[in-house]
């Protein structure tokens, strides 16, 4: 299930072959299993994710469907403000910054029923090199391309795909510098 597309996960949830709690618990277990090596997440929001998953599951059982992402776990880049987790932006100066609001994109994702697993490690302010205080993410498979690491963690790749669906237009994604380095 870790390498399924977000679309297949959404279909499995909608058909009730998989529940939001099951997929969220599985993804959190996978993060726990590989993140000590990959350093993909700077913050994992376990309690928040499980609460969202339980709420989503209860709504689905009651026949309510919020949208395309209902019950689907995602990761948020650590430059996106959330009121439920700190936003460091990959910098030492913001290491304790806890926003009092969530960014519009987070609100829209949550309105669609997305489940936030946590904050993904980013380069400093998302445009510089990694700050020395931030552990540089590693691709566990050792492939050199930054894009090669995206499917490995399984919750990164879907973000780009679904943002296009949510806003109804094609998004161009370009890697300026590696976010993830080869092992």
Secondary structure, 3 states (H helix, E strand, C coil): CCCCCHHHHHHHHHCCCCCHHHHHHHHHHHHHHHHHHHCCEEEECHHHHHHHHHHHHHHHHCCCCCCCCCCCEEEEECCCCECCECCCCCCCCCCCCCCCCCCHHHHHHHHCCCEEEEEECCCHHHCCCCCCCCCCEEECCCCCCHHHHHHHHCCCHHHHHHHHHHHCCCCCCCCCCCCEEEC
